[in-house]
Amino acid sequence: MTGGKFIDFDNLAQDVQELIRASIEVRKMSYSPYSKFKVGAALRCDDGTISCGCNVENSSFPVSICAERTAIARAIADGKRKFLAISIAADTIDGVITSPCGMCRQFLAEFNDIPIYLTSPTMTNVLQTSVADLLPFSFKLGSHITT
C-alpha cells in the first residue's frame, strides 16, 4: 500500500462514524460457514444514503461474493451510480487490518477513487486509505499507459 493513515475512531467525522457503524452491523449478517471470516461493507452514495453488504460464501468457493461487491451491486440495483466513501469491517489477521481483495479493488476502481475506511469490529483504529492507494494503475474504460 502506498498510502493511508490510522485515525482514532472518535476523531472521525460523524458521517464517517455512521458509515463504519453500518459496516460493523451488517457484518453480523455474513454467511460464512466455511471460512468463519465475517466481512461487512457500507457504501455512502452521493445522495447520502448507505448501501450495505456482507460476504456470502458458497461450497463452490468461486461462487462466493465479497462484502464490498455486495454493497456496490445493491447500490447499483437501487439506481445509485456515484459513491463518496466505503467502510469495510473485518477481523484483523495477526494484528493487521484486512484490506479488500484484488477483485474488490478493481470493482471499486470502476466507480472512481473514493476514500476507504478499514476497521476491525472493535473500531479502535481505522485505516483511512483510497482506491488509488490500494490499486494504482487500475484498469478503467479508456485508461491505458503509453510509452
Beta strands, then each sheet from edge to edge (+ up, - down):
strand 1: 5-8
strand 2: 39-45
strand 3: 50-54
strand 4: 83-90
strand 5: 115-119
strand 6: 125-130
sheet 1: 1+ 6- 5+ 4+ 2- 3+
end
